[in-house]
Amino acid sequence: MLEKLDYMVMLNDFYGPLLTPKQQEILSLYYENDWSLTEIAREKNITKQAVHDLIRRAEKSLQGYETRLGLVEKFQKTRRQLEAVYDLLNHSEDREAINQAAQILKAVAGSAIKGEV
């Protein structure tokens, strides 16, 4: 469950501005503020089912944006590469490891410049 929560928050961070203001607000209450469907329904004066449907539609929209654009996947790949470089540089005095880290940094920087990541 925590993985889905983190993933949805990340999708919302990247693509949330593409949602309607109402969808943005409801997703923020649900995922970021940890409100229940009942709490949101009460606050917004709508039914619990309406809140559920709105959240599911918004999630589907966010996942559709990710399918088409892939920004979260690219971000996660870059983060993993940078973590690998950090580990190599932080835990080694081996010249080969440092060279390997430099190659990874060069690849990440080059693909970021080209927009490929």
Buried (B, 14 or more C-beta within 10 A) or exposed (E): EEEEEEBBBBBBBBBBEEBEEEBBBBBBBBBEEEBEBEBBBEEBEBEBEBBBEBBEBBBEBBBEBBEEEEBBEBBEBBEEBBEBBEEBBEEEEEEEBBEBBEEBBEBBEEBEEEEEB
